[in-house]
Amino acid sequence: MLLKIRRDLFIILALACILIISGRLVTYVSFASSPDVDQGVEIAGIVIKGNDIAPIDSIRVNVQESGLRAGSYIKGDMLITSKKELPLNEAIANAEKFATLTTISGTTLQPITAADVKVDKKTGIVTVNVIEDFSAIEFNKKK
């Protein structure tokens, strides 16, 4: 029992099959030709907890200044950035210090009194817990 398939439908099905097979072949070839460099665990992202007033983006930018940003790698106990290598515990200490320098948008008020930065060495996720204390802010401070 033969199925009747029109010629134009057969051509369309054949082209679809060829496109799928060639796409798979290109994917396999590109994977096989990529250099196998063991760079470590890439920094996947920054999760910020505990902020009420300080903007998340400002905190994230300040933490990224310590080297904990996309494109950086964790290899053992070292953080490898595009510019330098430094110990991971030094980068975490810098991130905690930089997070406390975050200001409220449009002001010079720094409500973050403490920050705790944790880095998961297996997934590359950076977690920042901040503590905002408005009683410690000097509102009438002159520079």
N, C-alpha and C positions, 0 to 999 in steps of 0.2 A: 504494500500500500504506500503510494508515494503522495507526499504533500505537494500541492501546487503553490509555488512561491513566485511572485512576479519578479521580473528581472531587476527593476529599480529597488525593490525591497531587499533583494539579495545583495545588491551593491552597497546599500546603506549598512546592512548588517556586517558585511565583510569589512567595510571601512571602519566601523565602530570597533570591531575585533582587532584590527590592525592598530588603531590608536591606543586601545587599552594595553595591548601587548608591548607596543613601543614605549609607552609611558612607564610601564613596569620595568622594562629593560633599562631605560635611562635612569630610573631611580636606583636600581641595583648597581649600575656602573658608577654612578656618582658616589654612592656609599662606599663601594670597593676602592675607588681611586682617592678618597679623602685621606689625608695624612692621619695616622693614629698617634696622636700626641696626648699623653696623660697629663693634663693640666691640673686636675683636681676637681673639686666641687665648686661650681659657679654660684655666685651670690644670686639667689632667685628673686628676692624681694624684701621689702621692709614693712613690717607690721607694727603699727603704733597704737598703744593702749594708754588710757588714763588721761587723755587731754580733754579739756572742756572748752577753753577759750583759744589757746594757741593753735594756729592752723596746722593741719597734718602735713601739708606740702612744705611749710617752712621747717618743721621738725625733720622731715625726710631729707630735704636738701642739706641741712646742717649735719645729719648723720652720714650722708653720702660724702661729705667733705673729708671724713676720716678714712676713706678708702673702701668702705663697705657699700659698694654700688655695683650695678650691673656691669659686667665685663671683668670684674675682679674674681679671683679664684682662691679657694682655701686648699692648701696642700700641706697636710700634717698640721703643724701649729704655726704656719706662716700664711700671711695674706699677700697674694701676689696681685698687684695692680698694674696698669699699663705704664706707670712711671717708676715704681719702686717695689721692693719687698720689705715687709715689716712683720714683726711677731703679731699674732692674732690678738693676744692680750693687750698689746699696746694700741692696736686699732680699736679695740673695745673701749679702752680707757679714754681714748681721744673722742670716740663717738658719744660717750657719756658726757664728757666736758662740752662738746659742741652742741649737744641737745639742750643743755641748760642755757645756752646763749640765744635760744630762739626768742624772738620778740613777738608781741601782738601786732598784727598788721597796722601800719600807720602810726605806731608809737615806738618808744624806746623801752617799754615795760617788758621785763623778763619774768614771767610768772612761774617758770619751771625751776624748782629748787633742787630737784634730784632726778636722775634718770638711771635706769637699769637696762643694760643692753645684753641680750643673750643671742648667740649665734649657734644654730644647729649645723654641726659639721657634716651631717649626712645629706641634708636637703638644701642647705645654703640659705635658709630663711633667717632673717635678722628680726628679732622681736625687741621693741623698745617700749619699756614701761616708764611713763613720766609721772611726776608728782608736781601738781601745780599748787602753790601756796600764795594766796593773794595777801595774806597778812604780812609777808616778808617784803612786799614791794614798796619802795619809797616813791610815792606819787609826786612829791614836790621837789625832787632832786634836781639841782642845777648843775650843769656841766661847765 
